[in-house]
Amino acid sequence: MYKMSKSDHELCDLSATEALALLGSRDISAVDLLQSCLDRIESVNDSVNAIVAIDADVGLAQAKRADKQIAAGGQGLLCGLPVAIKDLEATKNLTTAYGSLEFKDHIPEVSDPIVDQLASAGGNVFCKTNVPEFGAGANTVNKVYGATGNPFNPQKTCGGSSGGSAVALATGMVPLATGSDYGGSLRTPASFCGVVGFRPSPGVVPYAHSGVGINPFVVLGPMGRSVADTHLLLRAQMYSDKRDPYSRGASVVPEKLPEVDLASINVMWSTDLGCSEVDIKIADCFEKRVAGFTNAFKCCENAHPDFGDIHNAFEVLRGVFFVAGHEERLNTHRDILGQNVIDNTELGLNLTPSQIGTAFTQQSVIYRQVLAFFEQTEADVLICPAVSVSAFDHAQRTVTEINNTQMNTYMTWLALVYAPTMALCCSCVIPCGVDHNGMPFGIQIVGPNGSDAKVLSIASALEFLFSDDPITARPLPDIEALIG
């Protein structure tokens, strides 16, 4: 059996790919790995409130089955690795509240298809991670479970809506966790917590249980502590499902990412994408990081696509989809709903057909303009900051102003991430050291629709480059301080 010296980390601190190799060679057991995760959850979760539902007995039973399967020479892709599920995905026999008082006692009898997919791939599904109510907002706090704290400062936000997943990863509670993304829901938490989040192109991960099937803006995606781990979970999430009209099948991203020589890569970079207010200190941090890695590429130039009237397109179409998802809820449960859900749904209800039609037209123009930008510049990727501000106190609902400029809505500060969403891009957020406040700082690597493998490969190469420099290496939270 695999043993670590006192100077080594716990089993739960192993990367998913490291743990997978050790499980496959039987140098560690799935039971011991899960127990290490359970111990970390017990010691740290009270400080950060990332895990909101758990069944340790089921997890241990599944780990024992995984060990037997491994011993018999047959195991799934995830080989018994513990996987935390974002609490927007129904999970059989585990409380699934969606961050809502309406569902605070809801225990599904069946899981959503994506959860079943991960279990069939060998993932040990045993716990749920915190979210804002119905995923509405980039600050993980709700009326059921309260706030999830940032592992680098529990009084600050971890982002949202996949905040619990990002915190669980950063603190070693699990090696893999699921996320979903519309206005940056997995990218913002990844940046704020120093982990990796990947927003796939629509349909790469089927969203077979979406309440509105014709909606390419919301995608399911993977989160991990490294690009390799995130790629591993993505492979487990990919399959073909006709219930998602955008489903692309299971072969979009290869088993092994192509190795990339950064010296052959053309990069465009932008501090604000031409459409986002960015805190001057965050802008300065980003531009200094760019200056540090620009020579690694064949070409690294300052340019961005024309995102047109991105704010109107995003807000209007988001309102439309909130009406589809929450109008009835607004009529029957308004008294227990949070303000974010109310605001978005009411915005949608007050729209005219003309406004909706205009927004759809604007989005189509934005999509084509972004494609044209990549073609005309011959850029492989576009790099920008992942978040426009440093992590703020989680008692603050949202960001209301940046550089003395007022934000129009509670979502406006997230333009750096929702602009690529509206262009149907794929994008990967990776850690890039810390910002001026000593909080994790992430960069976003954006590619046009369908370039998922290329984006992940470039992100992996950049991650390796960053790891050699203490200024850009992935920051780690102080686990002992969280335990204490």
Sequence and secondary structure as in RCSB ss.txt:
>XXXX:A:sequence
MYKMSKSDHELCDLSATEALALLGSRDISAVDLLQSCLDRIESVNDSVNAIVAIDADVGLAQAKRADKQIAAGGQ
GLLCGLPVAIKDLEATKNLTTAYGSLEFKDHIPEVSDPIVDQLASAGGNVFCKTNVPEFGAGANTVNKVYGATGN
PFNPQKTCGGSSGGSAVALATGMVPLATGSDYGGSLRTPASFCGVVGFRPSPGVVPYAHSGVGINPFVVLGPMGR
SVADTHLLLRAQMYSDKRDPYSRGASVVPEKLPEVDLASINVMWSTDLGCSEVDIKIADCFEKRVAGFTNAFKCC
ENAHPDFGDIHNAFEVLRGVFFVAGHEERLNTHRDILGQNVIDNTELGLNLTPSQIGTAFTQQSVIYRQVLAFFE
QTEADVLICPAVSVSAFDHAQRTVTEINNTQMNTYMTWLALVYAPTMALCCSCVIPCGVDHNGMPFGIQIVGPNG
SDAKVLSIASALEFLFSDDPITARPLPDIEALIG
>XXXX:A:secstr
     TTS  GGGS HHHHHHHHHTTSS HHHHHHHHHHHHHHHHHHH  EEEE HHHHHHHHHHHHHHHHTT  
 TTTT EEEEETTS  TTS   TT GGGTT   SS  HHHHHHHHTT EEEEEE  SGGG SSS EETTTEE EE
TTEEEEE  SSSHHHHHHHHTTS SEEEEEESSSTTHHHHHHHT EEEE  TTSS  TT SSSS SS EEEEEES
SHHHHHHHHHHH    TTSTT   S SS SS     GGG EEEE SSTTT    HHHHHHHHHHHHHHGGGSSEE
EE      SHHHHHHHHHHHHHHHHHHHHHHHHGGG  HHHHHHHHHHHT  HHHHHHHHHHHHHHHHHHHHHHH
HHT SEEEEES SS   BTTS S  EETTEE SSTTGGGHHHHHHHHTT EEEEEEEEE TTSSEEEEEEEE TT
 HHHHHHHHHHHHHHHHTSTTTS     HHHHH 
